[in-house]
């Protein structure tokens, strides 16, 4: 399987590993905010329309460097909008079978953490997730 830009992951690396820490794809650090838009989104929308949803519905700034996750009604497609150094970028994933499971727990401002994003993209449905501690500014 060939990846974009001719990258071929090693056998132990999956597409999520390239997404979360790939040098040319997206650098995701611990301080990155991730917003989940819970309503179904039309996947035909592109940069400007998704930025409008971010500003009006989520009340966030799309230029902040945060990730904004959108899912369609059937939950078989996910788009992630983010601001790169010189412009907007969209990461898109479509499932051939099955659907994405949206995390039940969300903060009052629809934010999720890196672990929940990874579980959403990998299709992991946890029965119970506990944390030793939790700190949010």
C-alpha positions as CSV (number, residue, x, y, z in Angstrom):
1,X,0.0,0.0,0.0
2,X,1.5,3.4,-1.0
3,X,0.9,6.5,1.1
4,X,0.7,10.1,-0.1
5,X,4.0,11.6,-1.3
6,X,5.4,8.1,-1.8
7,X,5.8,7.3,1.9
8,X,5.5,3.6,2.7
9,X,5.2,2.9,6.4
10,X,7.3,0.2,8.1
11,X,5.4,-3.0,8.9
12,X,5.0,-1.9,12.6
13,X,3.6,1.5,11.6
14,X,0.0,2.2,10.7
15,X,-1.6,5.2,9.1
16,X,-2.5,6.7,12.5
17,X,1.1,6.6,13.6
18,X,2.1,8.6,10.5
19,X,-0.8,11.0,11.1
20,X,0.0,11.6,14.8
21,X,3.8,12.0,14.5
22,X,4.6,12.0,10.8
23,X,7.1,14.7,9.8
24,X,5.3,15.9,6.7
25,X,1.7,15.1,7.6
26,X,0.8,16.7,10.9
27,X,2.7,17.4,14.1
28,X,0.4,16.8,17.1
29,X,1.7,17.9,20.4
30,X,0.2,17.7,23.9
31,X,-0.9,21.3,24.0
32,X,-2.9,21.0,20.7
33,X,-6.6,21.5,21.3
34,X,-8.9,19.1,19.4
35,X,-12.5,20.1,18.9
36,X,-15.2,17.6,17.9
37,X,-18.2,18.9,16.0
38,X,-21.0,16.5,17.1
39,X,-23.7,17.3,14.6
40,X,-23.6,15.5,11.2
41,X,-21.6,17.6,8.7
42,X,-21.9,17.6,4.9
43,X,-18.7,16.2,3.6
44,X,-18.9,18.3,0.4
45,X,-17.9,21.3,2.5
46,X,-14.4,22.5,2.1
47,X,-12.1,25.1,3.8
48,X,-14.3,28.2,3.9
49,X,-17.6,26.4,4.9
50,X,-15.8,24.4,7.6
51,X,-14.2,27.5,8.9
52,X,-17.6,29.1,9.1
53,X,-18.9,26.1,11.2
54,X,-15.8,26.5,13.5
55,X,-16.5,30.2,14.1
56,X,-20.3,30.1,14.4
57,X,-21.0,26.7,16.0
58,X,-17.9,25.9,18.0
59,X,-17.0,29.5,18.8
60,X,-13.3,28.9,18.1
61,X,-10.7,30.5,15.9
62,X,-9.7,28.3,12.9
63,X,-6.3,30.0,12.8
64,X,-5.4,28.9,16.3
65,X,-3.6,25.8,15.3
66,X,-6.2,23.5,16.8
67,X,-7.7,20.5,15.1
68,X,-11.4,20.5,14.2
69,X,-13.0,17.1,13.6
70,X,-16.1,16.7,11.5
71,X,-18.1,13.5,10.8
72,X,-21.0,12.8,8.4
73,X,-24.4,11.5,9.2
74,X,-23.6,7.8,8.5
75,X,-20.3,8.3,10.5
76,X,-18.2,6.5,7.8
77,X,-16.3,9.7,6.9
78,X,-14.2,12.0,9.0
79,X,-12.6,15.3,8.1
80,X,-10.0,17.1,10.2
81,X,-9.4,20.8,9.5
82,X,-6.3,22.5,10.8
83,X,-4.2,25.6,10.1
84,X,-0.7,24.7,8.8
85,X,2.1,27.2,8.8
86,X,1.0,28.8,5.5
87,X,-2.6,27.8,5.0
88,X,-5.5,25.5,5.9
89,X,-5.2,21.8,5.5
90,X,-7.8,19.0,5.6
91,X,-7.2,15.4,6.5
92,X,-9.9,13.0,5.3
93,X,-10.7,9.4,6.0
94,X,-13.5,7.2,4.6
95,X,-14.3,3.7,5.9
96,X,-15.3,1.1,3.4
97,X,-17.1,-0.9,6.1
98,X,-18.3,0.0,9.6
99,X,-18.5,3.4,11.2
100,X,-16.7,5.8,13.5
101,X,-17.7,5.8,17.2
102,X,-18.0,9.3,18.6
103,X,-16.7,9.5,22.1
104,X,-19.5,9.8,24.7
105,X,-17.5,12.1,27.0
106,X,-16.8,15.6,25.9
107,X,-16.1,18.8,27.7
108,X,-18.5,21.7,27.7
109,X,-16.7,23.2,24.8
110,X,-16.7,20.0,22.7
111,X,-13.0,19.3,23.1
112,X,-11.5,15.8,23.1
113,X,-7.9,14.7,23.9
114,X,-5.3,13.0,21.7
115,X,-6.2,9.6,23.1
116,X,-9.9,10.0,22.2
117,X,-8.9,11.1,18.7
118,X,-6.7,8.1,18.2
119,X,-9.4,5.8,19.4
120,X,-11.9,7.4,17.1
121,X,-9.7,7.1,14.0
122,X,-8.6,3.5,14.9
123,X,-12.1,2.3,15.7
124,X,-11.5,1.4,19.3
125,X,-14.6,1.4,21.5
126,X,-13.5,1.5,25.1
127,X,-15.9,0.0,27.7
128,X,-14.4,2.2,30.4
129,X,-11.6,4.8,30.4
130,X,-10.2,6.0,33.6
131,X,-7.6,8.7,34.2
132,X,-5.1,8.9,37.1
133,X,-5.4,12.7,37.0
134,X,-6.8,15.4,34.8
135,X,-5.6,19.0,34.4
136,X,-7.0,21.5,31.9
137,X,-6.1,25.2,31.8
